[in-house]
Structures are given as structure tokens and as C-alpha cells.
Amino acid sequence: MIYRARPEFPQLLETAGLTQSEVARRADMSRHYLSHVAAGRRNISGAFAARIAAIYSEEKGISQEEATERLFEVVAEKKNIGTPRQRGEHGRFVKGESGEE
């Protein structure tokens, strides 16, 4: 599963007495990556979502399943491994039909 943090994700962590730094440390992930997830700029794998939900559920005294539902929404059943994006001459992704890098 691929997840996206719900808009209230930062507030939910805060009400549980958790900081993003603490969650990142306990989940063994980059604080920078977690901040992007919290801001909605990045999606998160099921494995990392489960780690975060376990930490949140422990602090709130709820099930991990309920924690996952509160913190995240499902974006996709699996990572899109369809047609790869085209890359230009210098290895950068090209934009749409124009072929510009």
C-alpha cells in the first residue's frame, strides 16, 4: 500500500505529545522525509506508515489499525510500476509531449 498523510497529521502527532523529530528517530527514518510526508509533498510506503502508526497507537492507547486510519489515507494498492517516465539527454525527466527537460 502507498499512503498519504491526512491534512491533520501534524496536529495529531502534537496532541499525542510527539514531535516529528521523535517520530522520525523512533521509526528509523529521515526527519526531512517525514516533514515532506507531513506537509503532503510525499507519499509514504506501507512499511513506514505502519512504523509511524505503531508509535502513535502506543502513545494514544489505540489499535495500530485505528492509528493508521487516523493518520493516513490510501493512495494506491501498490507502487506504480507501469511505463517509466521518459528521460532526456542528460538523464532528467522530460516534461510532457514537448520533450523539454
N, C-alpha and C positions, 0 to 999 in steps of 0.2 A: 504494500500500500504506500501511496505517496500522500502526504498530508500538508495542509496549510494551517498556520496558526490562526485562530479566530481573532477578530479585532480586539477583544477584551483580554487576550493572552497576557500582556504586561501587567494589567491590573489584577488578574487572577493570581499571578505569581506574588505580587506585592501583598495581597490580602492573606496569602499563606505564609507571609514572613520570609519570602525567598527573594534574593536578588538574582539578576541574570548571571552575574559572575559566579555566584554559589551554585546555581543550577548547572552552568557550563562545566564547572570543576567536577561536580558530583556525577554528571552524565558523561564525563570524559570527552568533551567536545570543545571546540574553539568558542570563546566568548564572542568573538567577532561574527562567526557564523550564526550563533544563537541570536545576536542582536538583529541580523538580517532576517532571520525567520520571524522574530517577534514583530518586526516592522512590516512584515508581509512582502518583503522583497525576494525571499527564497522559500521554496518548499522544503519539506523535511522527509526523510525516509521513515519507514515504519519502525526500524530499529531505534533510531534516535528519538522518535516520538514516544516509543514505549519507555525509554530510559527517563525522559522528562516526566511522563505521566506517573511513573513509579515514584519519583521524588515528590511530585505534587500530591499524589494519593497518600503517601506516608505522612506528609505534613498536615493534610486536611482530614485524615481518618476516613477516607472513602475508598471504593474499589478502584483498581487501575483502569478498568473499563470506563467507569464514570468519569475519571480524571481525563482520559483520552477524549471522551465526548465533549467535555467542558473546554478543553484547551485547543482541540484541533478539529478540522473538517477534512473529509476525504476528498482529494483532488483526482486521483486516478487509482485504479486497481493495481497497476504496475507501471514501471518506468517505460516511457515511450521509446521503443527500440525500433521504430519504423524507419522510414527513409531518412538517412543522415542529411544534415544541412550542408549545402554546398560551401566550399571554401575557395577563396580567391588565390591569386598567385603567391601571396605572402603568408598563406595559412589562416587568414582572417575569414570569418563568416561573411558571405555576401548578402546583400540586402535585396530581397525580393527578386523580381524579374530583371531588374536593371543590371545586376551583376556587379554593382559597386561594392567595394569593401567598406 
